[in-house]
Amino acid sequence: MKAMKLPKERREALVSEFQAYFELERGEAIGELAASNLLDFCLEHLGPVVYNQALADCRLLAAQRMQGLEEDIYALEWRARRK
């Protein structure tokens, strides 16, 4: 999987959020470079895990919908009445 690229505006917003988190939760001020490096680390290590989980969730949802569709089609099937 290739490295995730974020739009500039989104990346800047996340860097700011990381800085705010460190200030609020840890009482530490980190610079833009440190926050940017932390974001890169998270994207590299967490990105694939989150991406794969999202695909697994999509796969499950698609399977559920296909099962429902199969049941709907089966319900439409004409059956001769047997007496």
Number of C-alpha atoms within 10 A of each C-alpha: 6 6 10 10 9 11 7 9 9 10 15 15 11 16 22 15 13 20 19 17 15 14 13 11 8 9 10 12 14 15 12 14 10 14 21 19 12 14 17 18 12 12 17 15 11 12 16 16 12 12 11 11 12 12 12 12 12 12 12 12 12 12 12 12 12 12 12 12 12 12 11 11 10 10 10 9 8 7 7 6 5 4 3
